[in-house]
């Protein structure tokens, strides 16, 4: 399933200078974060991002665009 969900133009959810953000659904976010960090990839975590819909982490592509990793709540 592919979902496109635009944010409002005044959203502060990600940097205003970024035109978009990919959001990837993942399983076992903690394991994925451990593997990414073991490979030398910086991962951002912020408890404020987590909510009743799930938990989140972010990585960035080589140009600095955010890629959000989302583990849905069960």
Backbone as CSV, one residue per row, in Angstrom:
resi,resn,N_x,N_y,N_z,CA_x,CA_y,CA_z,C_x,C_y,C_z
1,UNK,0.841,-1.169,0.000,0.000,0.000,0.000,0.890,1.236,0.000
2,UNK,0.566,2.192,-0.803,1.259,3.478,-0.855,0.273,4.563,-0.462
3,UNK,0.705,5.424,0.427,-0.140,6.519,0.886,0.635,7.818,0.721
4,UNK,0.024,8.802,0.123,0.587,10.140,0.049,-0.259,11.026,0.956
5,UNK,0.386,11.617,1.954,-0.339,12.431,2.911,0.423,13.742,3.115
6,UNK,0.042,14.784,2.411,0.753,16.051,2.559,0.507,16.685,3.926
7,UNK,1.521,17.381,4.394,1.395,18.149,5.632,0.981,19.576,5.265
8,UNK,0.365,20.295,6.182,0.048,21.705,5.917,1.328,22.496,5.645
9,UNK,1.230,23.535,4.868,2.392,24.349,4.506,3.099,24.921,5.734
10,UNK,2.375,25.151,6.816,2.980,25.731,8.016,3.356,24.677,9.060
11,UNK,3.416,23.406,8.669,3.774,22.327,9.587,5.194,22.519,10.109
12,UNK,5.398,22.203,11.368,6.741,22.229,11.953,7.247,20.809,12.190
13,UNK,6.580,19.833,11.588,6.943,18.433,11.806,8.319,18.109,11.235
14,UNK,8.717,18.744,10.155,10.067,18.604,9.631,10.505,19.947,9.070
15,UNK,11.795,20.041,8.758,12.389,21.324,8.379,11.659,21.974,7.208
16,UNK,11.374,23.247,7.313,10.609,23.988,6.307,11.330,24.022,4.960
17,UNK,12.668,23.972,4.964,13.398,24.017,3.698,13.402,22.666,2.972
18,UNK,12.876,21.637,3.615,12.792,20.321,2.972,11.457,20.217,2.238
19,UNK,11.478,19.826,0.961,10.240,19.798,0.184,9.309,18.643,0.542
20,UNK,9.858,17.574,1.125,9.031,16.414,1.466,9.802,15.507,2.412
21,UNK,9.127,14.478,2.915,9.774,13.478,3.750,9.163,12.131,3.435
22,UNK,10.016,11.129,3.186,9.543,9.761,3.026,9.251,9.179,4.397
23,UNK,8.216,8.381,4.483,7.855,7.699,5.719,7.727,6.225,5.382
24,UNK,8.593,5.402,5.976,8.598,3.976,5.694,8.075,3.194,6.892
25,UNK,7.121,2.312,6.651,6.581,1.448,7.706,7.573,0.313,7.933
26,UNK,7.939,0.086,9.200,8.910,-0.946,9.534,8.375,-1.829,10.661
27,UNK,9.009,-2.981,10.812,8.726,-3.839,11.963,9.976,-3.870,12.827
28,UNK,9.815,-3.987,14.119,10.911,-4.039,15.089,11.849,-2.847,14.931
29,UNK,11.321,-1.677,15.218,12.069,-0.430,15.079,13.370,-0.457,15.883
30,UNK,13.321,-0.999,17.094,14.530,-1.015,17.929,15.651,-1.804,17.267
31,UNK,15.340,-2.970,16.712,16.354,-3.773,16.031,16.894,-3.047,14.805
32,UNK,16.000,-2.422,14.033,16.430,-1.688,12.845,17.351,-0.541,13.222
33,UNK,17.000,0.199,14.262,17.846,1.314,14.715,19.213,0.788,15.136
34,UNK,19.246,-0.322,15.875,20.527,-0.905,16.288,21.385,-1.268,15.077
35,UNK,20.778,-1.880,14.067,21.522,-2.281,12.871,22.017,-1.070,12.081
36,UNK,21.176,-0.042,11.969,21.591,1.172,11.266,22.766,1.836,11.977
37,UNK,22.650,1.981,13.292,23.729,2.617,14.055,25.008,1.789,14.000
38,UNK,24.882,0.457,14.011,26.058,-0.416,13.895,26.746,-0.235,12.550
39,UNK,25.980,0.160,11.536,26.535,0.404,10.204,27.053,1.831,10.055
40,UNK,27.010,2.617,11.136,27.523,3.983,11.096,26.530,5.021,10.616
41,UNK,25.245,4.666,10.569,24.207,5.594,10.112,23.607,6.295,11.329
42,UNK,23.601,7.612,11.304,23.020,8.389,12.401,21.501,8.245,12.382
43,UNK,20.933,7.988,13.548,19.489,7.830,13.689,19.003,8.809,14.749
44,UNK,17.979,9.569,14.417,17.360,10.490,15.378,16.180,9.809,16.038
45,UNK,16.075,9.956,17.355,14.897,9.493,18.095,14.407,10.678,18.917
46,UNK,13.098,10.776,19.091,12.517,11.850,19.890,11.213,11.315,20.460
47,UNK,11.132,11.207,21.757,9.935,10.660,22.403,8.680,11.450,22.032
48,UNK,8.821,12.730,21.706,7.667,13.544,21.315,7.068,13.094,19.985
49,UNK,7.849,12.393,19.148,7.326,11.903,17.868,6.419,10.698,18.052
50,UNK,6.627,9.928,19.127,5.842,8.723,19.363,4.441,9.099,19.839
51,UNK,3.460,8.306,19.403,2.076,8.605,19.765,1.265,7.325,19.735
52,UNK,-0.026,7.473,19.827,-0.913,6.308,19.800,-0.893,5.584,18.456
53,UNK,-0.353,6.213,17.419,-0.288,5.533,16.118,1.014,4.773,15.925
54,UNK,1.987,4.988,16.813,3.218,4.225,16.711,4.447,4.981,17.173
55,UNK,5.605,4.376,16.878,6.894,4.953,17.256,7.660,5.330,15.996
56,UNK,8.516,6.339,16.122,9.193,6.907,14.964,10.685,7.110,15.225
57,UNK,11.440,7.053,14.155,12.860,7.419,14.146,13.128,8.023,12.779
58,UNK,14.234,8.751,12.666,14.574,9.370,11.378,16.031,9.139,11.028
59,UNK,16.236,8.950,9.744,17.561,8.972,9.154,17.510,10.018,8.047
60,UNK,18.641,10.319,7.442,18.664,11.314,6.364,19.407,10.761,5.159
61,UNK,18.926,11.102,3.973,19.602,10.676,2.750,20.860,11.526,2.570
62,UNK,21.708,11.212,1.579,22.954,11.964,1.402,22.775,13.467,1.178
63,UNK,21.600,13.891,0.729,21.351,15.322,0.530,20.711,15.971,1.752
64,UNK,20.522,15.196,2.808,19.965,15.734,4.045,18.461,15.638,4.169
65,UNK,17.785,15.057,3.180,16.331,14.914,3.277,15.978,13.845,4.307
66,UNK,14.990,14.117,5.155,14.630,13.150,6.184,13.898,11.938,5.605
67,UNK,14.165,10.800,6.205,13.438,9.565,5.924,12.945,9.072,7.274
68,UNK,11.637,9.024,7.418,11.069,8.636,8.702,10.780,7.145,8.712
69,UNK,11.144,6.509,9.805,10.877,5.096,10.021,9.753,5.002,11.031
70,UNK,8.698,4.286,10.678,7.505,4.237,11.521,7.134,2.791,11.831
71,UNK,7.071,2.474,13.114,6.572,1.175,13.559,5.163,1.422,14.113
72,UNK,4.128,0.975,13.390,2.762,1.209,13.854,2.506,0.569,15.219
73,UNK,1.638,1.190,15.992,1.224,0.606,17.266,0.434,-0.665,16.975
74,UNK,0.503,-1.586,17.890,-0.234,-2.843,17.691,-1.678,-2.725,18.054
